[in-house]
């Protein structure tokens, strides 16, 4: 398995720190690992967050919670560890 040294989101400063605070999980106060891996490139982190928000946005036919359930099932089927 590949290893990427991800900077701890508690140590982020400047624009990265500001954006990290915007996207941090409200309950835990931390950035999800799938986004934190972009801590080395703010542009890719912003792009990933934009894509995620668009993909998970509720529609008239599929609510956000249903999209989250689909994502969970797909992750489990693919044996994702996150």
PyMOL Python script that loads the backbone (N, CA, C, O; Angstrom):
from pymol import cmd

cmd.read_pdbstr("""\
ATOM      1  N   UNK A   1       0.840  -1.177   0.000  1.00  0.00           N
ATOM      2  CA  UNK A   1       0.000   0.000   0.000  1.00  0.00           C
ATOM      3  C   UNK A   1       0.889   1.245   0.000  1.00  0.00           C
ATOM      4  O   UNK A   1       1.914   1.288   0.679  1.00  0.00           O
ATOM      5  N   UNK A   2       0.487   2.239  -0.759  1.00  0.00           N
ATOM      6  CA  UNK A   2       1.243   3.489  -0.840  1.00  0.00           C
ATOM      7  C   UNK A   2       1.121   4.267   0.467  1.00  0.00           C
ATOM      8  O   UNK A   2       0.132   4.141   1.190  1.00  0.00           O
ATOM      9  N   UNK A   3       2.121   5.057   0.752  1.00  0.00           N
ATOM     10  CA  UNK A   3       2.103   5.869   1.960  1.00  0.00           C
ATOM     11  C   UNK A   3       2.396   7.317   1.582  1.00  0.00           C
ATOM     12  O   UNK A   3       3.404   7.614   0.941  1.00  0.00           O
ATOM     13  N   UNK A   4       1.520   8.192   1.980  1.00  0.00           N
ATOM     14  CA  UNK A   4       1.702   9.618   1.744  1.00  0.00           C
ATOM     15  C   UNK A   4       1.760  10.301   3.094  1.00  0.00           C
ATOM     16  O   UNK A   4       0.861  10.123   3.915  1.00  0.00           O
ATOM     17  N   UNK A   5       2.783  11.065   3.334  1.00  0.00           N
ATOM     18  CA  UNK A   5       2.930  11.786   4.595  1.00  0.00           C
ATOM     19  C   UNK A   5       1.979  12.982   4.578  1.00  0.00           C
ATOM     20  O   UNK A   5       2.258  13.996   3.939  1.00  0.00           O
ATOM     21  N   UNK A   6       0.871  12.857   5.275  1.00  0.00           N
ATOM     22  CA  UNK A   6      -0.162  13.893   5.292  1.00  0.00           C
ATOM     23  C   UNK A   6       0.070  14.816   6.479  1.00  0.00           C
ATOM     24  O   UNK A   6       0.151  14.352   7.617  1.00  0.00           O
ATOM     25  N   UNK A   7       0.176  16.127   6.225  1.00  0.00           N
ATOM     26  CA  UNK A   7       0.347  17.058   7.341  1.00  0.00           C
ATOM     27  C   UNK A   7      -0.897  17.046   8.232  1.00  0.00           C
ATOM     28  O   UNK A   7      -2.019  17.008   7.727  1.00  0.00           O
ATOM     29  N   UNK A   8      -0.709  17.079   9.523  1.00  0.00           N
ATOM     30  CA  UNK A   8      -1.805  17.080  10.486  1.00  0.00           C
ATOM     31  C   UNK A   8      -2.639  18.341  10.294  1.00  0.00           C
ATOM     32  O   UNK A   8      -2.096  19.445  10.264  1.00  0.00           O
ATOM     33  N   UNK A   9      -3.955  18.185  10.164  1.00  0.00           N
ATOM     34  CA  UNK A   9      -4.815  19.341   9.901  1.00  0.00           C
ATOM     35  C   UNK A   9      -4.796  20.360  11.040  1.00  0.00           C
ATOM     36  O   UNK A   9      -5.165  21.515  10.828  1.00  0.00           O
ATOM     37  N   UNK A  10      -4.382  19.967  12.226  1.00  0.00           N
ATOM     38  CA  UNK A  10      -4.271  20.920  13.337  1.00  0.00           C
ATOM     39  C   UNK A  10      -3.084  21.855  13.161  1.00  0.00           C
ATOM     40  O   UNK A  10      -2.994  22.882  13.834  1.00  0.00           O
ATOM     41  N   UNK A  11      -2.170  21.502  12.256  1.00  0.00           N
ATOM     42  CA  UNK A  11      -0.985  22.318  12.010  1.00  0.00           C
ATOM     43  C   UNK A  11      -1.106  23.187  10.765  1.00  0.00           C
ATOM     44  O   UNK A  11      -0.189  23.949  10.460  1.00  0.00           O
ATOM     45  N   UNK A  12      -2.215  23.091  10.045  1.00  0.00           N
ATOM     46  CA  UNK A  12      -2.385  23.868   8.827  1.00  0.00           C
ATOM     47  C   UNK A  12      -2.486  25.348   9.156  1.00  0.00           C
ATOM     48  O   UNK A  12      -3.120  25.733  10.138  1.00  0.00           O
ATOM     49  N   UNK A  13      -1.857  26.175   8.328  1.00  0.00           N
ATOM     50  CA  UNK A  13      -1.902  27.617   8.527  1.00  0.00           C
ATOM     51  C   UNK A  13      -2.325  28.306   7.229  1.00  0.00           C
ATOM     52  O   UNK A  13      -2.483  27.651   6.199  1.00  0.00           O
ATOM     53  N   UNK A  14      -2.501  29.587   7.279  1.00  0.00           N
ATOM     54  CA  UNK A  14      -2.825  30.378   6.094  1.00  0.00           C
ATOM     55  C   UNK A  14      -4.122  29.931   5.441  1.00  0.00           C
ATOM     56  O   UNK A  14      -5.077  29.551   6.119  1.00  0.00           O
ATOM     57  N   UNK A  15      -4.142  29.983   4.102  1.00  0.00           N
ATOM     58  CA  UNK A  15      -5.346  29.601   3.348  1.00  0.00           C
ATOM     59  C   UNK A  15      -5.756  28.163   3.616  1.00  0.00           C
ATOM     60  O   UNK A  15      -6.943  27.851   3.715  1.00  0.00           O
ATOM     61  N   UNK A  16      -4.760  27.289   3.731  1.00  0.00           N
ATOM     62  CA  UNK A  16      -5.050  25.884   3.997  1.00  0.00           C
ATOM     63  C   UNK A  16      -5.760  25.740   5.341  1.00  0.00           C
ATOM     64  O   UNK A  16      -6.741  25.004   5.449  1.00  0.00           O
ATOM     65  N   UNK A  17      -5.273  26.432   6.358  1.00  0.00           N
ATOM     66  CA  UNK A  17      -5.902  26.383   7.674  1.00  0.00           C
ATOM     67  C   UNK A  17      -7.313  26.937   7.660  1.00  0.00           C
ATOM     68  O   UNK A  17      -8.210  26.379   8.291  1.00  0.00           O
ATOM     69  N   UNK A  18      -7.514  28.033   6.943  1.00  0.00           N
ATOM     70  CA  UNK A  18      -8.850  28.632   6.847  1.00  0.00           C
ATOM     71  C   UNK A  18      -9.827  27.676   6.168  1.00  0.00           C
ATOM     72  O   UNK A  18     -10.942  27.466   6.646  1.00  0.00           O
ATOM     73  N   UNK A  19      -9.391  27.097   5.044  1.00  0.00           N
ATOM     74  CA  UNK A  19     -10.260  26.171   4.329  1.00  0.00           C
ATOM     75  C   UNK A  19     -10.516  24.921   5.171  1.00  0.00           C
ATOM     76  O   UNK A  19     -11.626  24.390   5.188  1.00  0.00           O
ATOM     77  N   UNK A  20      -9.489  24.464   5.858  1.00  0.00           N
ATOM     78  CA  UNK A  20      -9.647  23.296   6.724  1.00  0.00           C
ATOM     79  C   UNK A  20     -10.696  23.515   7.798  1.00  0.00           C
ATOM     80  O   UNK A  20     -11.475  22.612   8.101  1.00  0.00           O
ATOM     81  N   UNK A  21     -10.722  24.699   8.370  1.00  0.00           N
ATOM     82  CA  UNK A  21     -11.729  24.990   9.385  1.00  0.00           C
ATOM     83  C   UNK A  21     -13.134  25.016   8.778  1.00  0.00           C
ATOM     84  O   UNK A  21     -14.105  24.657   9.444  1.00  0.00           O
ATOM     85  N   UNK A  22     -13.240  25.435   7.530  1.00  0.00           N
ATOM     86  CA  UNK A  22     -14.541  25.463   6.844  1.00  0.00           C
ATOM     87  C   UNK A  22     -15.083  24.058   6.605  1.00  0.00           C
ATOM     88  O   UNK A  22     -16.285  23.828   6.732  1.00  0.00           O
ATOM     89  N   UNK A  23     -14.211  23.125   6.261  1.00  0.00           N
ATOM     90  CA  UNK A  23     -14.664  21.787   5.871  1.00  0.00           C
ATOM     91  C   UNK A  23     -14.532  20.755   6.987  1.00  0.00           C
ATOM     92  O   UNK A  23     -14.895  19.594   6.799  1.00  0.00           O
ATOM     93  N   UNK A  24     -14.023  21.158   8.133  1.00  0.00           N
ATOM     94  CA  UNK A  24     -13.839  20.212   9.242  1.00  0.00           C
ATOM     95  C   UNK A  24     -15.180  19.664   9.710  1.00  0.00           C
ATOM     96  O   UNK A  24     -16.190  20.368   9.708  1.00  0.00           O
ATOM     97  N   UNK A  25     -15.172  18.412  10.105  1.00  0.00           N
ATOM     98  CA  UNK A  25     -16.348  17.784  10.686  1.00  0.00           C
ATOM     99  C   UNK A  25     -16.723  18.563  11.943  1.00  0.00           C
ATOM    100  O   UNK A  25     -15.891  18.737  12.833  1.00  0.00           O
ATOM    101  N   UNK A  26     -17.943  19.022  12.022  1.00  0.00           N
ATOM    102  CA  UNK A  26     -18.383  19.867  13.147  1.00  0.00           C
ATOM    103  C   UNK A  26     -18.340  19.121  14.482  1.00  0.00           C
ATOM    104  O   UNK A  26     -18.044  19.714  15.520  1.00  0.00           O
ATOM    105  N   UNK A  27     -18.631  17.836  14.451  1.00  0.00           N
ATOM    106  CA  UNK A  27     -18.665  17.057  15.692  1.00  0.00           C
ATOM    107  C   UNK A  27     -17.267  16.776  16.236  1.00  0.00           C
ATOM    108  O   UNK A  27     -17.036  16.861  17.442  1.00  0.00           O
ATOM    109  N   UNK A  28     -16.330  16.438  15.339  1.00  0.00           N
ATOM    110  CA  UNK A  28     -14.993  16.042  15.764  1.00  0.00           C
ATOM    111  C   UNK A  28     -13.960  17.153  15.625  1.00  0.00           C
ATOM    112  O   UNK A  28     -12.884  17.079  16.218  1.00  0.00           O
ATOM    113  N   UNK A  29     -14.280  18.178  14.849  1.00  0.00           N
ATOM    114  CA  UNK A  29     -13.353  19.286  14.662  1.00  0.00           C
ATOM    115  C   UNK A  29     -12.130  18.921  13.834  1.00  0.00           C
ATOM    116  O   UNK A  29     -11.103  19.594  13.916  1.00  0.00           O
ATOM    117  N   UNK A  30     -12.231  17.872  13.044  1.00  0.00           N
ATOM    118  CA  UNK A  30     -11.111  17.413  12.214  1.00  0.00           C
ATOM    119  C   UNK A  30     -11.561  17.289  10.767  1.00  0.00           C
ATOM    120  O   UNK A  30     -12.752  17.161  10.484  1.00  0.00           O
ATOM    121  N   UNK A  31     -10.600  17.329   9.859  1.00  0.00           N
ATOM    122  CA  UNK A  31     -10.867  17.143   8.436  1.00  0.00           C
ATOM    123  C   UNK A  31     -10.833  15.647   8.140  1.00  0.00           C
ATOM    124  O   UNK A  31      -9.927  14.941   8.582  1.00  0.00           O
ATOM    125  N   UNK A  32     -11.823  15.169   7.390  1.00  0.00           N
ATOM    126  CA  UNK A  32     -11.869  13.748   7.032  1.00  0.00           C
ATOM    127  C   UNK A  32     -10.584  13.350   6.307  1.00  0.00           C
ATOM    128  O   UNK A  32     -10.023  14.141   5.548  1.00  0.00           O
ATOM    129  N   UNK A  33     -10.126  12.130   6.543  1.00  0.00           N
ATOM    130  CA  UNK A  33      -8.881  11.642   5.940  1.00  0.00           C
ATOM    131  C   UNK A  33      -8.874  11.761   4.418  1.00  0.00           C
ATOM    132  O   UNK A  33      -7.851  12.096   3.822  1.00  0.00           O
ATOM    133  N   UNK A  34     -10.017  11.485   3.794  1.00  0.00           N
ATOM    134  CA  UNK A  34     -10.077  11.517   2.331  1.00  0.00           C
ATOM    135  C   UNK A  34      -9.786  12.919   1.806  1.00  0.00           C
ATOM    136  O   UNK A  34      -9.288  13.068   0.690  1.00  0.00           O
ATOM    137  N   UNK A  35     -10.090  13.944   2.593  1.00  0.00           N
ATOM    138  CA  UNK A  35      -9.762  15.313   2.202  1.00  0.00           C
ATOM    139  C   UNK A  35      -8.396  15.739   2.734  1.00  0.00           C
ATOM    140  O   UNK A  35      -7.674  16.484   2.071  1.00  0.00           O
ATOM    141  N   UNK A  36      -8.046  15.275   3.911  1.00  0.00           N
ATOM    142  CA  UNK A  36      -6.767  15.673   4.514  1.00  0.00           C
ATOM    143  C   UNK A  36      -5.574  15.253   3.669  1.00  0.00           C
ATOM    144  O   UNK A  36      -4.520  15.888   3.716  1.00  0.00           O
ATOM    145  N   UNK A  37      -5.737  14.192   2.904  1.00  0.00           N
ATOM    146  CA  UNK A  37      -4.633  13.745   2.050  1.00  0.00           C
ATOM    147  C   UNK A  37      -4.254  14.823   1.036  1.00  0.00           C
ATOM    148  O   UNK A  37      -3.144  14.829   0.504  1.00  0.00           O
ATOM    149  N   UNK A  38      -5.195  15.736   0.777  1.00  0.00           N
ATOM    150  CA  UNK A  38      -4.929  16.852  -0.137  1.00  0.00           C
ATOM    151  C   UNK A  38      -4.226  18.006   0.579  1.00  0.00           C
ATOM    152  O   UNK A  38      -4.054  19.076  -0.005  1.00  0.00           O
ATOM    153  N   UNK A  39      -3.823  17.809   1.817  1.00  0.00           N
ATOM    154  CA  UNK A  39      -3.165  18.859   2.592  1.00  0.00           C
ATOM    155  C   UNK A  39      -1.879  19.371   1.958  1.00  0.00           C
ATOM    156  O   UNK A  39      -1.363  20.420   2.342  1.00  0.00           O
ATOM    157  N   UNK A  40      -1.375  18.637   1.002  1.00  0.00           N
ATOM    158  CA  UNK A  40      -0.164  19.070   0.302  1.00  0.00           C
ATOM    159  C   UNK A  40      -0.483  19.956  -0.891  1.00  0.00           C
ATOM    160  O   UNK A  40       0.415  20.573  -1.464  1.00  0.00           O
ATOM    161  N   UNK A  41      -1.773  20.026  -1.276  1.00  0.00           N
ATOM    162  CA  UNK A  41      -2.169  20.807  -2.448  1.00  0.00           C
ATOM    163  C   UNK A  41      -3.578  21.360  -2.251  1.00  0.00           C
ATOM    164  O   UNK A  41      -4.565  20.658  -2.474  1.00  0.00           O
ATOM    165  N   UNK A  42      -3.664  22.615  -1.834  1.00  0.00           N
ATOM    166  CA  UNK A  42      -4.940  23.242  -1.539  1.00  0.00           C
ATOM    167  C   UNK A  42      -5.876  23.215  -2.744  1.00  0.00           C
ATOM    168  O   UNK A  42      -7.081  23.029  -2.577  1.00  0.00           O
ATOM    169  N   UNK A  43      -5.351  23.395  -3.942  1.00  0.00           N
ATOM    170  CA  UNK A  43      -6.192  23.381  -5.141  1.00  0.00           C
ATOM    171  C   UNK A  43      -6.906  22.064  -5.321  1.00  0.00           C
ATOM    172  O   UNK A  43      -8.094  22.047  -5.643  1.00  0.00           O
ATOM    173  N   UNK A  44      -6.209  20.956  -5.121  1.00  0.00           N
ATOM    174  CA  UNK A  44      -6.860  19.656  -5.283  1.00  0.00           C
ATOM    175  C   UNK A  44      -7.853  19.407  -4.145  1.00  0.00           C
ATOM    176  O   UNK A  44      -8.867  18.738  -4.344  1.00  0.00           O
ATOM    177  N   UNK A  45      -7.568  19.940  -2.956  1.00  0.00           N
ATOM    178  CA  UNK A  45      -8.502  19.789  -1.848  1.00  0.00           C
ATOM    179  C   UNK A  45      -9.806  20.534  -2.149  1.00  0.00           C
ATOM    180  O   UNK A  45     -10.897  20.008  -1.925  1.00  0.00           O
ATOM    181  N   UNK A  46      -9.683  21.749  -2.654  1.00  0.00           N
ATOM    182  CA  UNK A  46     -10.881  22.529  -3.013  1.00  0.00           C
ATOM    183  C   UNK A  46     -11.682  21.805  -4.107  1.00  0.00           C
ATOM    184  O   UNK A  46     -12.909  21.729  -4.037  1.00  0.00           O
ATOM    185  N   UNK A  47     -10.986  21.282  -5.106  1.00  0.00           N
ATOM    186  CA  UNK A  47     -11.653  20.580  -6.205  1.00  0.00           C
ATOM    187  C   UNK A  47     -12.371  19.335  -5.694  1.00  0.00           C
ATOM    188  O   UNK A  47     -13.504  19.062  -6.091  1.00  0.00           O
ATOM    189  N   UNK A  48     -11.717  18.582  -4.819  1.00  0.00           N
ATOM    190  CA  UNK A  48     -12.320  17.369  -4.263  1.00  0.00           C
ATOM    191  C   UNK A  48     -13.567  17.725  -3.461  1.00  0.00           C
ATOM    192  O   UNK A  48     -14.600  17.070  -3.599  1.00  0.00           O
ATOM    193  N   UNK A  49     -13.482  18.746  -2.633  1.00  0.00           N
ATOM    194  CA  UNK A  49     -14.628  19.152  -1.816  1.00  0.00           C
ATOM    195  C   UNK A  49     -15.790  19.612  -2.696  1.00  0.00           C
ATOM    196  O   UNK A  49     -16.945  19.295  -2.411  1.00  0.00           O
ATOM    197  N   UNK A  50     -15.496  20.348  -3.749  1.00  0.00           N
ATOM    198  CA  UNK A  50     -16.538  20.812  -4.666  1.00  0.00           C
ATOM    199  C   UNK A  50     -17.217  19.618  -5.344  1.00  0.00           C
ATOM    200  O   UNK A  50     -18.444  19.566  -5.431  1.00  0.00           O
ATOM    201  N   UNK A  51     -16.427  18.671  -5.818  1.00  0.00           N
ATOM    202  CA  UNK A  51     -16.974  17.480  -6.457  1.00  0.00           C
ATOM    203  C   UNK A  51     -17.843  16.693  -5.477  1.00  0.00           C
ATOM    204  O   UNK A  51     -18.942  16.264  -5.827  1.00  0.00           O
ATOM    205  N   UNK A  52     -17.356  16.503  -4.259  1.00  0.00           N
ATOM    206  CA  UNK A  52     -18.100  15.762  -3.239  1.00  0.00           C
ATOM    207  C   UNK A  52     -19.441  16.443  -2.936  1.00  0.00           C
ATOM    208  O   UNK A  52     -20.483  15.789  -2.893  1.00  0.00           O
ATOM    209  N   UNK A  53     -19.401  17.751  -2.730  1.00  0.00           N
ATOM    210  CA  UNK A  53     -20.621  18.476  -2.391  1.00  0.00           C
ATOM    211  C   UNK A  53     -21.645  18.383  -3.521  1.00  0.00           C
ATOM    212  O   UNK A  53     -22.840  18.236  -3.268  1.00  0.00           O
ATOM    213  N   UNK A  54     -21.185  18.468  -4.746  1.00  0.00           N
ATOM    214  CA  UNK A  54     -22.097  18.369  -5.890  1.00  0.00           C
ATOM    215  C   UNK A  54     -22.666  16.962  -6.008  1.00  0.00           C
ATOM    216  O   UNK A  54     -23.861  16.795  -6.252  1.00  0.00           O
ATOM    217  N   UNK A  55     -21.828  15.960  -5.839  1.00  0.00           N
ATOM    218  CA  UNK A  55     -22.278  14.575  -5.969  1.00  0.00           C
ATOM    219  C   UNK A  55     -23.246  14.180  -4.859  1.00  0.00           C
ATOM    220  O   UNK A  55     -24.148  13.376  -5.090  1.00  0.00           O
ATOM    221  N   UNK A  56     -23.076  14.727  -3.666  1.00  0.00           N
ATOM    222  CA  UNK A  56     -23.886  14.321  -2.530  1.00  0.00           C
ATOM    223  C   UNK A  56     -25.089  15.233  -2.288  1.00  0.00           C
ATOM    224  O   UNK A  56     -25.885  14.981  -1.383  1.00  0.00           O
ATOM    225  N   UNK A  57     -25.223  16.283  -3.087  1.00  0.00           N
ATOM    226  CA  UNK A  57     -26.342  17.197  -2.924  1.00  0.00           C
ATOM    227  C   UNK A  57     -27.646  16.465  -3.224  1.00  0.00           C
ATOM    228  O   UNK A  57     -27.745  15.734  -4.210  1.00  0.00           O
ATOM    229  N   UNK A  58     -28.627  16.662  -2.381  1.00  0.00           N
ATOM    230  CA  UNK A  58     -29.914  16.019  -2.590  1.00  0.00           C
ATOM    231  C   UNK A  58     -30.612  16.551  -3.831  1.00  0.00           C
ATOM    232  O   UNK A  58     -30.401  17.694  -4.237  1.00  0.00           O
ATOM    233  N   UNK A  59     -31.438  15.713  -4.423  1.00  0.00           N
ATOM    234  CA  UNK A  59     -32.248  16.103  -5.579  1.00  0.00           C
ATOM    235  C   UNK A  59     -33.697  15.736  -5.279  1.00  0.00           C
ATOM    236  O   UNK A  59     -34.002  15.214  -4.207  1.00  0.00           O
ATOM    237  N   UNK A  60     -34.578  16.007  -6.223  1.00  0.00           N
ATOM    238  CA  UNK A  60     -35.988  15.653  -6.018  1.00  0.00           C
ATOM    239  C   UNK A  60     -36.178  14.146  -5.944  1.00  0.00           C
ATOM    240  O   UNK A  60     -37.128  13.679  -5.317  1.00  0.00           O
ATOM    241  N   UNK A  61     -35.302  13.380  -6.568  1.00  0.00           N
ATOM    242  CA  UNK A  61     -35.487  11.929  -6.620  1.00  0.00           C
ATOM    243  C   UNK A  61     -34.615  11.154  -5.637  1.00  0.00           C
ATOM    244  O   UNK A  61     -34.899   9.990  -5.354  1.00  0.00           O
ATOM    245  N   UNK A  62     -33.570  11.768  -5.115  1.00  0.00           N
ATOM    246  CA  UNK A  62     -32.682  11.055  -4.195  1.00  0.00           C
ATOM    247  C   UNK A  62     -32.164  12.045  -3.152  1.00  0.00           C
ATOM    248  O   UNK A  62     -31.404  12.961  -3.465  1.00  0.00           O
ATOM    249  N   UNK A  63     -32.589  11.838  -1.915  1.00  0.00           N
ATOM    250  CA  UNK A  63     -32.177  12.736  -0.834  1.00  0.00           C
ATOM    251  C   UNK A  63     -30.698  12.541  -0.493  1.00  0.00           C
ATOM    252  O   UNK A  63     -30.100  11.518  -0.828  1.00  0.00           O
ATOM    253  N   UNK A  64     -30.124  13.539   0.176  1.00  0.00           N
ATOM    254  CA  UNK A  64     -28.713  13.478   0.558  1.00  0.00           C
ATOM    255  C   UNK A  64     -28.435  12.239   1.402  1.00  0.00           C
ATOM    256  O   UNK A  64     -27.436  11.557   1.173  1.00  0.00           O
ATOM    257  N   UNK A  65     -29.286  11.935   2.362  1.00  0.00           N
ATOM    258  CA  UNK A  65     -29.055  10.779   3.231  1.00  0.00           C
ATOM    259  C   UNK A  65     -29.038   9.476   2.424  1.00  0.00           C
ATOM    260  O   UNK A  65     -28.287   8.556   2.748  1.00  0.00           O
ATOM    261  N   UNK A  66     -29.859   9.399   1.381  1.00  0.00           N
ATOM    262  CA  UNK A  66     -29.854   8.206   0.528  1.00  0.00           C
ATOM    263  C   UNK A  66     -28.565   8.115  -0.277  1.00  0.00           C
ATOM    264  O   UNK A  66     -28.039   7.020  -0.476  1.00  0.00           O
ATOM    265  N   UNK A  67     -28.056   9.234  -0.737  1.00  0.00           N
ATOM    266  CA  UNK A  67     -26.777   9.240  -1.449  1.00  0.00           C
ATOM    267  C   UNK A  67     -25.647   8.792  -0.526  1.00  0.00           C
ATOM    268  O   UNK A  67     -24.747   8.063  -0.943  1.00  0.00           O
ATOM    269  N   UNK A  68     -25.700   9.233   0.728  1.00  0.00           N
ATOM    270  CA  UNK A  68     -24.692   8.820   1.712  1.00  0.00           C
ATOM    271  C   UNK A  68     -24.755   7.305   1.935  1.00  0.00           C
ATOM    272  O   UNK A  68     -23.720   6.651   2.065  1.00  0.00           O
ATOM    273  N   UNK A  69     -25.956   6.756   1.978  1.00  0.00           N
ATOM    274  CA  UNK A  69     -26.093   5.308   2.162  1.00  0.00           C
ATOM    275  C   UNK A  69     -25.523   4.546   0.974  1.00  0.00           C
ATOM    276  O   UNK A  69     -24.859   3.525   1.151  1.00  0.00           O
ATOM    277  N   UNK A  70     -25.778   5.035  -0.231  1.00  0.00           N
ATOM    278  CA  UNK A  70     -25.213   4.405  -1.430  1.00  0.00           C
ATOM    279  C   UNK A  70     -23.688   4.449  -1.364  1.00  0.00           C
ATOM    280  O   UNK A  70     -23.024   3.454  -1.654  1.00  0.00           O
ATOM    281  N   UNK A  71     -23.135   5.596  -0.983  1.00  0.00           N
ATOM    282  CA  UNK A  71     -21.678   5.736  -0.883  1.00  0.00           C
ATOM    283  C   UNK A  71     -21.110   4.754   0.138  1.00  0.00           C
ATOM    284  O   UNK A  71     -20.051   4.170  -0.091  1.00  0.00           O
ATOM    285  N   UNK A  72     -21.797   4.569   1.252  1.00  0.00           N
ATOM    286  CA  UNK A  72     -21.338   3.627   2.278  1.00  0.00           C
ATOM    287  C   UNK A  72     -21.331   2.196   1.747  1.00  0.00           C
ATOM    288  O   UNK A  72     -20.361   1.464   1.943  1.00  0.00           O
ATOM    289  N   UNK A  73     -22.397   1.804   1.086  1.00  0.00           N
ATOM    290  CA  UNK A  73     -22.487   0.438   0.548  1.00  0.00           C
ATOM    291  C   UNK A  73     -21.402   0.206  -0.504  1.00  0.00           C
ATOM    292  O   UNK A  73     -20.758  -0.843  -0.511  1.00  0.00           O
ATOM    293  N   UNK A  74     -21.201   1.175  -1.386  1.00  0.00           N
ATOM    294  CA  UNK A  74     -20.169   1.036  -2.423  1.00  0.00           C
ATOM    295  C   UNK A  74     -18.783   0.936  -1.783  1.00  0.00           C
ATOM    296  O   UNK A  74     -17.957   0.129  -2.210  1.00  0.00           O
ATOM    297  N   UNK A  75     -18.531   1.758  -0.758  1.00  0.00           N
ATOM    298  CA  UNK A  75     -17.237   1.707  -0.070  1.00  0.00           C
ATOM    299  C   UNK A  75     -17.016   0.336   0.567  1.00  0.00           C
ATOM    300  O   UNK A  75     -15.921  -0.221   0.491  1.00  0.00           O
ATOM    301  N   UNK A  76     -18.053  -0.199   1.189  1.00  0.00           N
ATOM    302  CA  UNK A  76     -17.928  -1.523   1.811  1.00  0.00           C
ATOM    303  C   UNK A  76     -17.726  -2.600   0.755  1.00  0.00           C
ATOM    304  O   UNK A  76     -16.921  -3.511   0.950  1.00  0.00           O
ATOM    305  N   UNK A  77     -18.436  -2.512  -0.349  1.00  0.00           N
ATOM    306  CA  UNK A  77     -18.288  -3.506  -1.421  1.00  0.00           C
ATOM    307  C   UNK A  77     -16.882  -3.472  -2.013  1.00  0.00           C
ATOM    308  O   UNK A  77     -16.351  -4.499  -2.437  1.00  0.00           O
ATOM    309  N   UNK A  78     -16.283  -2.278  -2.038  1.00  0.00           N
ATOM    310  CA  UNK A  78     -14.927  -2.120  -2.566  1.00  0.00           C
ATOM    311  C   UNK A  78     -13.850  -2.311  -1.508  1.00  0.00           C
ATOM    312  O   UNK A  78     -12.660  -2.145  -1.777  1.00  0.00           O
ATOM    313  N   UNK A  79     -14.289  -2.667  -0.290  1.00  0.00           N
ATOM    314  CA  UNK A  79     -13.390  -2.915   0.843  1.00  0.00           C
ATOM    315  C   UNK A  79     -12.505  -1.702   1.163  1.00  0.00           C
ATOM    316  O   UNK A  79     -11.328  -1.842   1.498  1.00  0.00           O
ATOM    317  N   UNK A  80     -13.108  -0.501   1.050  1.00  0.00           N
ATOM    318  CA  UNK A  80     -12.386   0.719   1.430  1.00  0.00           C
ATOM    319  C   UNK A  80     -12.232   0.731   2.948  1.00  0.00           C
ATOM    320  O   UNK A  80     -13.171   0.398   3.671  1.00  0.00           O
ATOM    321  N   UNK A  81     -11.079   1.105   3.418  1.00  0.00           N
ATOM    322  CA  UNK A  81     -10.844   1.111   4.855  1.00  0.00           C
ATOM    323  C   UNK A  81     -11.285   2.407   5.519  1.00  0.00           C
ATOM    324  O   UNK A  81     -11.195   2.516   6.742  1.00  0.00           O
ATOM    325  N   UNK A  82     -11.749   3.375   4.777  1.00  0.00           N
ATOM    326  CA  UNK A  82     -12.158   4.633   5.387  1.00  0.00           C
ATOM    327  C   UNK A  82     -13.654   4.769   5.469  1.00  0.00           C
ATOM    328  O   UNK A  82     -14.156   5.779   5.960  1.00  0.00           O
TER     329      UNK A  82
END
""", "prot")
cmd.dss("prot")
cmd.show_as("cartoon", "prot")
cmd.util.cbc("prot")
cmd.orient("prot")
